[in-house]
């Protein structure tokens, strides 16, 4: 087992179940027979990023879509631009869970990922809330290890020739927000890093150790505690072009996911408005007419939020 695998496996086991309940138990009882694992991600993982209004987010990883749904139409919908997003309700609160197959997760947390959606989430701090068996745990751990390696290799091309571990981690954490429209606070990346600094430094430091060989050739100066990468004009130009193209494709695919979310997420508009208010303190009250025709009247709010940099 590599050092990166050891670091990730140990951290994945630390699930703050008190912050995930009662939703985690409800999901395990409802979906456990058809799922291979449930992963917790997002702000609820750490007290530094958790607030009283924070609601846990989950990934439900399934062996395959047909077996999980028992419906070809639902399976096809999930296969198209995975995941499919649903809500689980406890009392007056709803938590979000994303459904993805093992096959799709394996691809989308690898260097072959088609966009940043899953790569970004699995390269951040996550925890295993429930797993069917040990092989499922090992599979989920392998997906985070792969995601961290893939992200480190992508952001390598956005780094200067001399950089610190903090430089790389901040670039890695920010990758999701460059490739998607997200409703997040402007200091979100800094807070994510500070909350789990030791973990990110250790994990991405281990990923950089693995990049000491070709084609990356990263070296570490222990005296100054900085990393160096060689200047190779053609290699760097090609890498920056591929990164730019990857992020453009990610933003395009993110927009294609919006109509799908409207189909699978009940009360999606209320969920979005509540997140904007919770994250930025901006309360938007829509008239009944605006609610009924949100795609006609909602653009003024969209551009207003873009100007305020609420949508990133």
N, C-alpha and C positions, 0 to 999 in steps of 0.2 A: 504494500500500500504506500503510495506517494505521500509526501508531507501535506500537499494540498488536500488529498483525500482524507487524511487523518483530521485535519482542521475542520473541514466541512462536515464530516460524519459526526464529530463531537458536538458541533454547534446545532446541527439539525435535530439532535435529540433533546435540546433544551426548548421545549414548547411551553409557553406561559398559558396553560390551559384555562386558568381563571379568567384570562382576557378573551379567550375564544368561546367560552360558554355563555349561554346554553346552546349556541348554534352548532358547535362541534359535535356534541352528543346527538343533537337532532339529525345532523347530516350523516353521522356514522350509523345511526339506527335506520334512517330512511334509505341510504344508498350503499351501505357497507357490503351487502351481498353482491352488488353489481360493480363495485369499485375496487381498485387495487391500493389506493392511497388517498389521503386528504392532507393537503399542505396549507399551512397558515402563512400569509404574507401581509405586508403593510404596516401601518403605524401602530397596531396593537401589540406588536412583538416586543416593544421596549417602552418602559415607563417614560423615557425622555421624549418620545414621539407620540405617546398615547395621551389622549385627553378624555374628558368625561363623555364627550359626544362621539368618540371614535368607535367605529364598527368594524369588526374583523372581516377580512377578505380571505377567500379560500380558493384553492385549486382542487378539483376532484379529478383524479387520474383514473381512467377506465381502460380495461383490456382492449375493447373495441366498441364502436358506436352502436352497431346493430344489436349486440348483446345487451348493452346498457339501456337503450331506449325500447327495443322491441318494435321499432317503427323505422321503416326505410326513409320516410320523408324527414324525420328528426335526425336520423343518422347523416343524411346528405347535407342537411343544414349545418350540422356541427362540423362535418368534413370541409365545408366551404369556409375558408378564413377562420379556422378555429381560434379561440374557443367559442362555445355557446354559453351565454351568461344567464343565470337564474338567481332567484332570491329564496332564502329560507327565512320564515317569520317566527319570532319569539316575542310574545306579548305585543307591544306596540312598535317593535323594531324589526328591520329587515337587514340581513347580511347577504352579501353577494358571493356566489360561487361560480367558478368557471370550469366547464367540463372539457377535457381534452384526452385523447387516446394516448396510450403509451407510444405508439408508432409516431404520431404527430409530435409529441413532446420530445422524443428522441431526436427528430430532425430539427425542430425549432430551437433546441438548446445546443446546437452544434454549429460548426463553421458553415454548414449548408443552410442555416436559418434564412427564411425568405424575407423576414422583417424583424424588427427589434422587439416586438410585443412580448413574447415569452422569454427571449434571450435577456431582456432587461430585467424582468421580474425574477427570474431564477438566478441571476448573477448578484442579486441583493440578498440580504438576510431573510431567510425563510426557516420554517420549522415543520417537522412532520407531526401532525396532530393525531393521525391514525394511519396504520398500515396493515394490510391483509396478512403479511408474513414477512420474514426476514429478507426474502428475495425482493419483495416490493420496496423495503427500506433501502436496500443496496441500489436498486434501480433509481430511486429518487435522489439518492446521494450522488450517483454517477451523473445525473442530469444537472445538478448544480455545479459539480466539478467541471463538466464540459462547458456549461454556460460561462463560468468565470474565465476559463481558458480562452474561449472564443471572443469574449468581450475585451480581455487584455490584448489579444492579438489585433483586434480592430482599432482600439484607441491608441495603440502603439504609434500609428501614423499621424496622430494629432498632437503628439508630444514633442517637446524640443529635444535637442541632442543630449542635453543633460537635464535630468528630472528627478524629483523625489517620489517616494511611494505615495505621498499625499496627492501629488500632481496626477498620478495615474488613477488612483481611487476616485478622485473627484470627476475625472473625465469618464470613468466607467459608470459611476452612479448617474451621471448626467445624460448618458447615451439614450435612455428611454425617453427623456423629455425632448430630445432633439428629433426623435423619429415619430412622435405622436402629439396630438392635441390633448393636453391633460389639464384638469382643473386642480392646480396645486399651488401652494404658497411659494413665493419667490425664493425663500430661504430653505426650501425643502431638501435640496441636495446637501447643504451644509449641515442641517440637523440630522439627516440620515447618517452622515459620516461621523459626526461627533457622538451619536448614540452608540455606534458599534465600531469605533475607531480601531480598537485592538484587533477585533476580528477581521475587519477589512484589510488592515495593514498586513496581518499575518497571511491571510488567504491570497491576496493579490501579490504579496511578496513571494509566496511560494510559486505562484503562476509565473512571475518574472524569472525566478530561478530556472524554471523549465524552458524559458526563452533565451537561455545563455548560448544555445547551439544555433546552427544555421536553420532558417534564413534570418533569424532575428538578431543573434549575436549581441544580446544585452550583457553588459558587464556592470559589476557593483563595486564601488569604492567604499570600503568599510570606514575609512578615516573620515571622509566627508559625508558619508551616508547618502550618497547620490548614485543614481544609475546613469549609464551612458549607452547610447546606441550609435552605431556608425553612420556617417553621412554617405548615403548611396542615392544619388539623384534620381535615377530611373526607377529604382525599387520604391523610393518614397513617393514619387509622383503617381505611380501606378496604385500604391496602397491608398493614398489620399483620394484618388479618383474613385476607387472601389468603395471606400467609406462614404463618400458623398453620394454615390449612386445608391448605396444601401439605405441611407437615411431618406433619400427622396422616395424610393420605393416603399419604405416603411410608412411615410406620411400618406402616400397614396392609398396603401392598403388599410391604413387606419380610418380614412374617410369611408372606404367601402364597408367597414365594419359597422358604421353607424346605423344603416337601415336594418341590419341583422339584429343589433341590440334592441331596436324598437320592437321587433317581433318577439324576442325571447324574454325581455325584461319587463315585467309588469310595473306600471307606474314609473317608467323610466324618467319621465319629465320631473316628477316630484323628487325622485332620487337625486337627479342632477342639481336641481335648485337647492335641495337641502345640503348637498356637498359644497356648493358655492357659498352658501351662508355660513356653514360650519368652518370652512377653510379660510374664507376672506372677509366674513362679516358683511357680505353684500346680500341683502334680501330683495328678491325679485318677486313681485306679485303680479300675476297674469290675470287678465279678465277672462271670462268664460269664452268669449269670442277668440281671444288669442290662444287659449288652450286648445280649442277645437281646430284651429287653423295655424298651429305653431310653425309650420314650414313656410307660411306666408308672412306672419307677423313676428316670427322669432328672430329674423335676421338683424333687426335693430339692436336686440339684446346681445346677439353674437358679436357684432362689431364693437359694441360698447365694452364688452368683456375683453375683447382682443386689445382695445386701446388701453385698458387698465392692466393688461398683461396677466389677466386671470386665467385665460386659456393659453397654455404654453405648448 
